[in-house]
Amino acid sequence: MKIRTVTLAMMTLILSAGSLMAMDSEYQEKRRQALQEKSASASIQADNSIEKRRSREVSQQGERRHREVDDEEKLTR
């Protein structure tokens, strides 16, 4: 009787583990997709901040150049 109970318990455990593993794989797939979307969003934001910084540096360089030209013109007068 004990062997039959142990065997039945083992079979039940094995059969239930299969469905739990299937549910887990669906959860993992959804989680993986969410993480990919999140990382893609973060990389886009990083690209945007890099572009903003570069454009700010370019505009600052242009302003410096204009100031230098203005200063040169004042000195020549």
Order of alpha helices (4+ residues) and beta strands (2+ residues): alpha
